[in-house]
Amino acid sequence: MNQQSGLFNHKPFERLAQLDAVEWLRTIGDGTVDLVVTDPPYESLEKHRAVGTTTRLKHWFEIFPNSRFPGLFAEIFRVLAKNSHFYMFCDQETMFVAKPMAEAAGFRFWKPIVWDKKTIGLGYHYRARCEFILFFEKGKRRLNDLGIADVIEVPRVRNSYPTEKPAAVSSVLVGQSSAIGDLVIDPFMGSGSVGDAALSLARRFAGTDTSAKAVELTRKRLGATELIR
Ligand SMILES: C[S@@+](CC[C@H](N)C(=O)[O-])C[C@H]1O[C@@H](n2cnc3c(N)ncnc32)[C@H](O)[C@@H]1O
């Protein structure tokens, strides 16, 4: 399946790159990826940071401007297999921008899935307890378990990589939308939480991040990931 991209010739976690997401996706063959789960540093993050909700973070990263979404979504659509899913972590502002752009790239939008962090965070107005994950489909693929709710309850990760998502959230997405041995990718991998979920469920993983620190963290983390079944 992944002969064209060469991803098959590597151990599951060896294909980690330090490249721009779109540039990296261009190196991957058409239809060779089974699932994309990702979490771009969308531009409204800078707004949250400006009002103080994320200023506690010591390390920060470049944002990925909304104007680049059409190019990103076109590449994700191209590399995904015929009947497959694409999940993107998102906030309440970016989801309205990203949805029509992903649809223009060919995806069907199903719904936002809610990640319920179980406790309220910093902020103003109604204090944030949840985040969204946009659920898109290329072609037609059945979820593995039709009994799973669209609210995933997992506490946030503390003292971690900036905006790190719990691997337990990605485990639900990987478990629902791929099979053992499938290739899962994350073109904005950060600390490697999606890779951790993928490997622990016996999927293969490849990813990129422009930050050397992120690539190093992911390499170490995935080297230590254990299969959980
Ligand atoms: C929101 S964080 C991802 C966090 C990750 N989901 C986790 O659980 O750790 C976004 C990541 O995208 C990376 N990044 C920023 N611009 C990028 C680009 N153009 N291509 C690839 N990665 C990029 C940042 O360095 C950062 O690590």
The ligand as an SDF file (V2000), in Angstrom:
LIG
                    3D

 27 29  0  0  0  0  0  0  0  0999 V2000
   -0.9690   22.5340   18.4220 C   0  0  0  0  0  0  0  0  0  0  0  0
    0.6490   21.8900   18.3570 S   0  0  0  0  0  0  0  0  0  0  0  0
    0.4180   20.1410   18.2600 C   0  0  0  0  0  0  0  0  0  0  0  0
    0.3380   19.5050   19.6120 C   0  0  0  0  0  0  0  0  0  0  0  0
    0.1620   17.9970   19.5270 C   0  0  0  0  0  0  0  0  0  0  0  0
   -1.1740   17.6430   19.0780 N   0  0  0  0  0  0  0  0  0  0  0  0
    0.4440   17.3340   20.8640 C   0  0  0  0  0  0  0  0  0  0  0  0
   -0.4530   16.6400   21.4050 O   0  0  0  0  0  0  0  0  0  0  0  0
    1.5390   17.5190   21.3860 O   0  0  0  0  0  0  0  0  0  0  0  0
    1.0860   22.3150   16.7210 C   0  0  0  0  0  0  0  0  0  0  0  0
    2.4870   21.9390   16.2760 C   0  0  0  0  0  0  0  0  0  0  0  0
    2.6540   22.3450   14.9090 O   0  0  0  0  0  0  0  0  0  0  0  0
    4.0080   22.7110   14.7020 C   0  0  0  0  0  0  0  0  0  0  0  0
    4.0670   23.5540   13.4920 N   0  0  0  0  0  0  0  0  0  0  0  0
    3.9370   24.9030   13.3570 C   0  0  0  0  0  0  0  0  0  0  0  0
    3.9630   25.2580   12.0530 N   0  0  0  0  0  0  0  0  0  0  0  0
    4.1100   24.0900   11.3540 C   0  0  0  0  0  0  0  0  0  0  0  0
    4.1860   23.7900    9.9780 C   0  0  0  0  0  0  0  0  0  0  0  0
    4.1080   24.7450    9.0390 N   0  0  0  0  0  0  0  0  0  0  0  0
    4.3230   22.4880    9.6220 N   0  0  0  0  0  0  0  0  0  0  0  0
    4.4270   21.4960   10.5470 C   0  0  0  0  0  0  0  0  0  0  0  0
    4.3730   21.7320   11.8790 N   0  0  0  0  0  0  0  0  0  0  0  0
    4.1990   23.0070   12.2650 C   0  0  0  0  0  0  0  0  0  0  0  0
    4.4160   23.4000   15.9890 C   0  0  0  0  0  0  0  0  0  0  0  0
    5.8220   23.3450   16.1780 O   0  0  0  0  0  0  0  0  0  0  0  0
    3.6390   22.5740   17.0330 C   0  0  0  0  0  0  0  0  0  0  0  0
    4.4560   21.5700   17.5790 O   0  0  0  0  0  0  0  0  0  0  0  0
  1  2  1  0
  2  3  1  0
  2 10  1  0
  3  4  1  0
  4  5  1  0
  5  6  1  0
  5  7  1  0
  7  8  2  0
  7  9  1  0
 10 11  1  0
 11 12  1  0
 11 26  1  0
 12 13  1  0
 13 14  1  0
 13 24  1  0
 14 15  1  0
 14 23  1  0
 15 16  2  0
 16 17  1  0
 17 18  1  0
 17 23  2  0
 18 19  1  0
 18 20  2  0
 20 21  1  0
 21 22  2  0
 22 23  1  0
 24 25  1  0
 24 26  1  0
 26 27  1  0
M  CHG  2   2   1   9  -1
M  END
$$$$
